[in-house]
């Protein structure tokens, strides 16, 4: 796939920019995108409904983060899914004074209010509204199902009104582009997310973590949610006891996955950047079986010269080149995953080809492209040099 090329930017004056994000309560790819936006627009404050400094990336402590009234409820900062009934009110209560708001959104930030222009970088229309079965998994609680059924019509009305307030949507991937068209009838260009990996600059060898890692292992980096299908990967490696698996992530399925883990599986969470550098450098390959809107982790693995074993679906189709940077499997089933793992071990991989693919998703390219869209929305008021008519 060919991504849009950034155009040169020549504006002497800049608009006042603000950044918005659903909630800053976890560590994931979306939060990495917000940090990239903050580096591109260093004077921009970040608005969000909930912010827990201890559960997201520490770099946010150095950013002007402004929260909604909901942030005063401490338990919700640790369990944002419990805040669902109040999030529409919290999102609607946020009013941003800026010329252009860049909203990093998968369901809430596109509803923040502003008198300026609104540019939405969309990961997906709200999954819990339009893909609830996949998002919640096979065994959601009765209270969750009942709550979504009761609130669904009002939430969809709120969501569509929020979408209608947006001046420009950008889609993170082709699957999100298609979903925006189906959900809202909106045509959106694709702007892929950047990776923020700077190989070799994140620290030392982290000896304490290094001593807990197997000599050779496949790597999973994922939130532990049902649609990520980490349980299927664990089942695949249960059938390959001679191969090791390291899973890095946290989420609601943590206890369930610990119960399912066989002796060849190591579960880790809350790693620092230098520790993530180590687990990527030492791994054999990355494995991902999730239904992803954008396949970021294979790009991070490629930056380290490591191939990926991924589901033939969604965002992975945009970021993985079959046979050159990874191997696909057609369904998230243990036998298919295990077979793809075996194929990965049997193939030769060229680290230079992998690193070149990662370079196509650089942060500088992302920043230049988003800046061009910001400037395209913002129009400075003309100045009158002559007398008024």
Buried (B, 14 or more C-beta within 10 A) or exposed (E): EEBBEBEEEEEEEBBBBBBBBBBBBBBBBBBBBBBBBBBBBEEBBBBBBBBBEEBBBEBBEEBEBBBBEBBEEEEBBEEBEEBBEBBBEBBBEBEBEBBBBBBBBBBBBBBBBBEBBBBBBBBBBBBBBBBBEEBBBEEBEEEBEEBBEEBEEEBBEBBEEBBEEBBBBBBBBBBBBEBBEEBBEBEBEBBBBBBBBEBEEBEEEBEEBEEEBBEEBBBBBBBBBBBBBBBBBBBBBBEBEEBBBBBBBBBEBBEBBEEBBEEBBBBBEEBBBBBBBBBBBBBBBBBBBBBBBBBBBBBBBBBBBBBBBBBBBBBBBBBBBEEBBBBBBEEBBBEBBBBBBBBBBEEEBEEEBBBEBBEBBBBEBBBBBBBBBBBBBBEEEEEEEEEEE
